[in-house]
């Protein structure tokens, strides 16, 4: 069994004209054309998962 990270560290990355939110836990958000929406996805993930 894998140990869970004690905190979620989120980042956003760009792939072409899309931005994606990613987390140290392995979660990846949907591709977004809006960088702001990708950042919002990352913040929501961190908030709901105890960062």
C-alpha positions as CSV (number, residue, x, y, z in Angstrom):
1,X,0.0,0.0,0.0
2,X,1.3,3.5,-0.9
3,X,1.6,6.1,1.8
4,X,-0.5,9.2,1.3
5,X,1.2,12.6,1.2
6,X,0.3,14.7,4.2
7,X,-0.4,17.7,2.1
8,X,-1.5,18.4,-1.4
9,X,0.8,20.6,-3.4
10,X,-1.0,21.9,-6.5
11,X,0.4,23.5,-9.6
12,X,-0.9,24.5,-13.0
13,X,0.8,23.5,-16.3
14,X,0.2,24.4,-19.9
15,X,-0.2,22.0,-22.7
16,X,-0.7,23.9,-26.0
17,X,-3.6,26.3,-25.5
18,X,-4.9,24.5,-22.5
19,X,-4.0,24.8,-18.8
20,X,-4.3,21.8,-16.4
21,X,-4.2,21.7,-12.6
22,X,-2.1,19.0,-11.0
23,X,-1.5,17.8,-7.5
24,X,1.3,15.9,-5.7
25,X,-1.2,13.2,-4.9
26,X,-1.6,12.3,-8.5
27,X,-4.9,14.2,-9.2
28,X,-5.2,16.0,-12.5
29,X,-8.0,18.4,-13.3
30,X,-9.7,18.8,-16.6
31,X,-8.0,20.7,-19.4
32,X,-9.2,24.3,-19.4
33,X,-8.7,27.2,-21.9
34,X,-8.9,29.6,-19.0
35,X,-5.8,29.6,-16.8
36,X,-7.8,31.2,-14.0
37,X,-10.3,28.3,-14.1
38,X,-7.4,25.8,-13.9
39,X,-6.1,27.7,-10.8
40,X,-9.6,27.6,-9.3
41,X,-9.7,23.8,-9.9
42,X,-6.4,23.4,-8.1
43,X,-7.5,25.6,-5.2
44,X,-10.8,23.7,-4.8
45,X,-8.9,20.3,-4.9
46,X,-6.5,21.5,-2.2
47,X,-9.3,22.9,-0.1
48,X,-11.5,19.8,-0.2
49,X,-8.6,17.4,0.4
50,X,-7.1,19.0,3.5
51,X,-4.1,20.9,2.2
